[in-house]
Amino acid sequence: MKISLNIFYCQPFSLLCLVFFLLCSCEINQTESEKNNIAVIDSVAGWMNLAKNPQIDKETKLQFLRKSSEYISSIENDSLKVKLFLKIADRYYDLDQDSLFLTTNKNIYSLAQKTNDSAAIAEYHWNKGNLLSDREVLDSAFYQYNLAHELYSTISHEYYRAKMAYNMSYVQFRMSNYIESEILVVSAIKGFTILNKNFNLYRCYNRLLLLDKEVGNFEGAIDHYFSATKYLNKANKSRVHKEKLLNNLSLVYQKQKKYQKAI
């Protein structure tokens, strides 16, 4: 009878001990994982800063980025991986490393799908669109920007949605699809106006100026010049942008054969 009583009382106690042990183990593992993540972030941040240093040669920068990618891969948190890999992808893009950029971007897409991260998937398409646009693969660039545009619309990120509309407008402009380009830039203007993004609005009205110049709507182009100037002044940007805008106005006057005003 004593034995059975001991078993009866010891079993709950043993179970409590086991639960306590497991909870402690989980907490220790979680703490160790968090410590590892912090260590990786610190290391990667340092290497990323070095990879941006203009005094460091390109090959050394690439070594820092490769080392960063190795460290990021050791992180267990996929969401954190995505955020860090996006930074790596940006640096590969800036260094014209197409292959490494595309490989990193592909990793971002796989991880973002696992975590259902729509914003990261949109950025994947945005990244791909930028590269294709740079390489003059315009149809494919437009397709990627449009996918990003749809995702940003779905998650109600108006600023990035408007930026994608502007990017698509620029692609259509380069393809001489002026009506489609105008529709898209007007869509971008709506978003940027809501958000009071003056520099983006300057770029949009400058695009409309160039569109009107191409189709022979010179009065409209001049009106858009004044709108672009208004927003550029509000944005308080460098004189370089003002000079570019004046140059575009000069092109309008040249098309009108008003050479004295074009000077």
N, C-alpha and C positions, 0 to 999 in steps of 0.2 A: 504494500500500500504506500509506503514511503517513497519507493522508487517511482511509482506512477505519479505521485504528487510532485516530485522533483522534475519529472519530465514535463508535467503540465505547466509548472511555473517557469521552467527554463526555456521552453520553446518560444513563448512571447518575448522574453528577454533577448534571446538569440536573434529573433527576427528584427527587434528594434535595433540591435547592434549592427545587423547587416544593413538595414536601411540607412542608419546613421553613417556607416562606412561608405556606402555607395554615394550618398549625398555629398559627403566630404570629398570623395574622389572626383565627382563631377565638378565640384567647386574648384578643386585644385587644377583639374584639367582645363577648365574654363579660364582660370587665372593664367595658366601657362600659355594657353592659346592667345589670350589678350596681350600678354607680355611679348609673345613672338610677333604678333601683328604690329605692335608699337615699335619693336626693334626694326622690323622690315620697313615700316613707313619712314622711320628716321633715316635709315640707310638709303632708301630710294630717294628721299627728298634731297639728301646730300649729293647723291650721284646725278640727280636731275639738274640741280643747280650747276654742277660742273659741266654737264652736257650742254648747258646754255651759255657757258663762258666763251666769249668770242676769242679769247687768247689761247684757248685749247684747240689743238688740231682735230680734224674731223674723225680720224680713226680712233683717237683716244675717247672722243665723245661717244662713238659707237660702242666701244668697250664698256663704258659706264652704263649705257642703255641695255646692253646684253646682260650685264651683271644685275641690273635692276629687274629685268624680266625673269631671271632665274629666281631671285628672291621673292618676287611677287607670286610666282607659281607655288611657293611653299605655304602661302596663306590658305587657311581653310574657308574663310568667309568669301563666298563668290561675289557678293555685292561690292566688297572692298576691292577685290581683284579687278573688277570691271572699271572702277573709278581710277585705279592706278594704271591699268593698261591703256585707258583712254589718254592719259598724260604721255605715256610712252609712244603711242601712235602719233600724237601731235608732233613729238620731237623727230620721229622718223620721217614724217611728212616734211617738216621744215628742212631736214637734211637731204631731201630728195632720194630717200631710200625706199623705192616703190615696193620691192619684194618684202622687206621687213615690215613696212607699213601695212601691207595687205595681210601678211601672216598675223600680225598683232590684231588687226581689225577683225579678222576671222575668229580669233580667240574671244574677242569682246562679244561678238555676235552669239557664239556658242554659250558663253556664260550668261549673257543677258537673257537668252531664251530659257535657260534653266531657272532663272530667278524671276521670269516674267517682267523684266525691266523694260518697259516700252520706251522710256526716254533714252536708254542706252542703245536699244535697237535702232531708234531714230537717228542717233548720233553715228552709228555704224553706217547707215545709208548716206548720211550727210558727208562723212569722211570719204566714202567711196565716190560720191558725186563730185567732190572737190578734185580728187585725183583724175577722174575721167574728164572733167572740165578742163583741167590743166593740160591733159594729153589730147584735147580736141576731139574726144569721143562724145560728141554733144548729145546724140539721141540717148545713149546710155546714162550720161550725166543727168539729163532731164528726168529719166525714169527713177534714178536713185533719189534725187531731190524730191520728186513727187511722193515717193514712199515715206520719206521723212516728214514731208508736209502733212500727209494723212495721219501719221502717228501723233505729231505735235497737235494737230487739230483734235484728235481723239482724247488726248490727255489735257487739253485746254491750256497749252503753253503758247500764248498768243505771240510773244516776242519771237520765238524760234519758228513758229508757223509763218509769221510775216517775213522772216529772213529767208525761209525756203521759197516763199512766193517770189521774193526779189531775185534769188538765185535762178529760179526757173525762168523768170522774165529776162534775165541777162543771157541765158542759154538761147532762148527763143530769138532774142535780138541778134545774136551772132549767127543764127540760122536764117535771118531775114524774115522771120515770122512776126511782123510788126504788130498786127492786131492782137495775136495771142500774148505777145510781150506786154502790150499796153494793159490788157485785162489783168494780167498777173501783177504788174507793178501797182495798179490801182488797188488790188486786193492787199498788197503789202502796205500801202499808204494807210488804209483803214486801221490795220493793226498798230502801226507805228504812231498814228495820231492818238489813238486811245492811250498809248503808253508814254506819250510825250518824248519820243525818241528823235530829237532834232537832227542829229547827224544822219540817221537812217533816212529821215524824210528828205534831207538835202540830196542824198544819193538817189532816192526815188524820183524826185523832180528833175534832177540832172538826167536821169534815164529817159524821162518823158520829153525833155528838151531834145535829146538825141533822136528819139523816135519820131518826133514831129519834124525834125530836120530831114530825116530820111524820106518821109512821105510828102514833103513839100508844104507842111503846115507851119510856115515861118512865124506867123503871128502867135500861134500857140506855143512854139518853141521859145519865143521871147518872153511870153507870160510865165512859162515854166522856169526860165532863167531867174526871174525876179522872185519866184516862190523858193527856188533852190537857194538863192542868196539870203533870203530871210531866215531860213532854217539853219544855214551854215553860220550866219552871224550869231544866232542863238546858241549854237553848239560850241562856239568859241574855239574853233580848230585853227590849225596853222595856215599861213598864207598860201601854202602849196595848193591847197584845195581851191582857194579863191582864184588862183592863177589858172588852174585846170578848167574851172567853170567859165572864166573869161575866154579861155581858148575855145571852148565849145560854142560860146556865143559868137565868137569871131567866125567860126565855121558856118554858122547860120547866115551871117551877113555875106560871106563869100558865096554861098549858094544863091543868095539873092542878087549877087553881083554888086553889092554895096561895099566896094572895096575900101572906101575911105573910112567907113565905120568899122570895118574888119581889122584895121590897123591897131 
